[in-house]
Amino acid sequence: MHYQMNFRSKLEESALDALIRELQRRGPFAEVGPVRIGPSAWSIELVPRSPGVVVGYASVAEFQSRACRHVEIDNVSRVDPSLQAASSW
């Protein structure tokens, strides 16, 4: 199971780079990315190191307050890679 971190607003490149570094350093993730840039929102795909780890924090608010204070996270959603691949046809 993958997770997707969603943002309502676009991020400056420096803020995005800093967030990715923090996620790689502090988050329980095997992979961080790719970053998807949409017209009104951005998202980062996260692959946990172990299937039982959601984001490593009790809530998105806790994650934001402890790991990436400078970026406002809208939400973190689960993404099933098999469904995602099937829906991209």
C-alpha positions in Angstrom: 0.0 0.0 0.0 1.3 3.4 -0.9 0.3 6.8 0.5 -0.2 10.1 -1.1 0.4 13.4 0.7 -1.8 16.1 -0.8 -1.4 19.9 -0.7 -4.0 22.5 -1.6 -1.4 25.1 -2.6 1.6 25.0 -4.8 4.9 24.9 -3.1 8.0 26.9 -3.8 10.8 24.7 -5.2 12.9 25.3 -2.1 10.1 24.3 0.3 9.4 21.2 -1.8 13.1 20.2 -1.7 13.2 20.8 2.1 10.0 18.7 2.6 11.3 15.8 0.5 14.6 15.8 2.5 12.6 15.8 5.8 10.4 13.0 4.6 13.5 10.9 3.6 15.3 11.6 6.8 12.5 11.5 9.4 9.7 9.5 7.8 9.4 5.7 7.8 9.5 5.6 4.0 11.4 3.4 1.5 10.6 5.8 -1.3 9.5 9.4 -1.5 8.1 10.5 -4.8 7.2 11.0 -7.5 5.8 14.5 -7.0 2.7 15.2 -9.0 1.9 18.8 -9.9 -1.7 19.6 -10.8 -3.4 22.8 -11.7 -4.8 23.4 -8.2 -2.9 20.9 -6.0 0.3 19.0 -5.6 0.9 15.5 -4.2 3.9 13.4 -3.2 3.7 9.6 -3.3 5.1 7.8 -0.3 6.0 4.1 0.0 6.3 2.9 3.6 9.2 0.7 4.7 6.7 -1.8 6.2 3.1 -2.3 5.2 1.8 -1.6 8.8 3.3 1.9 9.0 0.8 4.5 7.9 2.9 7.7 8.2 4.6 6.9 11.5 2.6 9.5 13.3 -0.9 9.5 15.0 -2.4 12.0 12.5 -1.6 14.3 9.7 -1.6 17.2 12.1 1.0 15.5 14.3 3.1 14.7 11.3 2.9 18.3 10.1 3.7 19.8 13.5 6.7 17.5 14.1 8.2 16.8 10.7 7.3 19.6 8.2 6.1 22.7 9.9 6.7 25.0 6.9 4.3 23.2 4.6 0.5 22.9 5.0 -0.6 19.4 4.3 -4.2 19.0 3.2 -4.3 15.2 3.8 -2.6 11.9 3.5 -4.5 9.2 1.5 -4.0 5.5 0.8 -3.2 4.6 -2.8 -3.4 1.0 -4.0 -0.7 0.7 -6.6 -2.5 -2.1 -8.5 -5.7 -0.1 -8.8 -3.7 3.0 -9.7 -1.9 1.1 -12.5 -5.2 -0.4 -13.8 -6.9 3.0 -13.8 -4.1 4.6 -15.9 -5.0 2.5 -19.0 
